[in-house]
C-alpha cells in the first residue's frame, strides 16, 4: 500500500527519498527507521510492516507516528502467496481464457503449449434448399447452413468455410478429397436414396466408417467416418503433416442434425482439442414423454428448478422446440413417466460456466487448450 515501510517499534525516523515500484533491492531498514513506499514496490529487508498513508503522520522533527496499532506483516504481500515454485497452476486440458493468459503472464510464462481449435468445413447438400425468402414450389429454406457454423464454434471449432454443393456427387468427392479441414460436416445425403451421395463418396475416397447409423430418434442416419490423411495428388505445404481428418454426416432434418451435433460432433471436437468430457447429470421429468418402440429418443427440454420440462414441436424436421430448449433429454425406448430421472445433454451455450464461449463467436483467445 502507499505509505511507509517501518522496522521495529515506533516512532520511526523517516529516511530521505522513497521506494517506488520497479526499483531493485532497496537498502535494508534498521530498527526505528521508516521509508516512504509506493504500492507494488519491493519491500526493504527487515521491514516489520507497512503503514498506510492515512494511518500515520510525520511530526515536525521528521518522525513517523502511527494512528492505530501496527501489526507485524500488515499490508505486505509475501512472495509465494498465490503459488510456489513447482505448483501446477492449471491441469492439462484447461481452456485458455483471458484470465488464464493473465495468470500465465503473471507467473512468468512467455508462451504456452496448446492444442489449437480444430478446423471445420460445412458442406450443405440438397438441390431443394433455398438460401433466402419463403419456401415455395417444392423448395424449402436451408436451416442448417445458418445454424451449423455458430453451433460448431460454440463446440470449439474454427469454421473455415460453408460450401453449398447441392446433390452433386462429383462436387462432394472433390470437396472431401481436397479439403484440409480437420472436420468436414455434411448435411443430408446420409441415407440410401437416389441422390444420397455420402456413402458412395466415402467408399470412393477410401474412408473408414466408424459409426454408420444409430438407434436414436431423431437422427438415426447420422454417421462418423475417418478420412484418408492426405488428399490425392502432390503434397502441398498446406497438406504436409496433416493429422487425422474426420467427417460427421448429419441427417437433413434439422432436429435430427442437432442430435448428430451433440452425440457425434461434440465428442469428436472435444477429443481433437484435448478437452475433458463434462460430467453427466440427470433431471426428473415434469411430464410424461412418449418414446420410440425400439430406439432412444432425444427430446428438447427446458430446465425449471430441478425439473426437465419436455417441449412441443419435437419432430425430426422441427426447430421450434430446440430453439427454446436448454438441452435434450435422453428418453429410453418405450418412453418415460413424470418424475423419472433422465440424462440431459446440454446445449453448448446453456452449459454452466459457458465452457465453449459465446454462440457465434470464437472462444476466448481462440479457444485453445493446454496439452
Secondary structure, 3 states (H helix, E strand, C coil): CCEEEECCCCCEEEEEEEECCCCCCCCCCCCCEEEEECCCCCCCCCCCEEEEHHHEEECCCCEEEECCCCCCCCCCCCCCCCCCCCCCCCCCCCECCHHHHHHHHHCCCCCCCEECCCEEEEEEECCCEECCCCCECCEEECCHHHHHHHHHHHCCCEEEEEEEEECCHHHHHHHHHHCCCCEEEEECCCCCCCCCCHHHHHHHHCCEEEEECCCEECCCCCEEEEECCCCCCCCCCCCCCCCCEEEEEECCCHHHHHHHHHHHHHHHHHHHHCCCCCCCCEEEECCCECCCCCCEEEEEEEEECCEEEECCCCCCCCCHHHHCCCEEEEECCCCECCCCEEEEEECHHHCCCCCCCCCCCCCHHHHCEEC
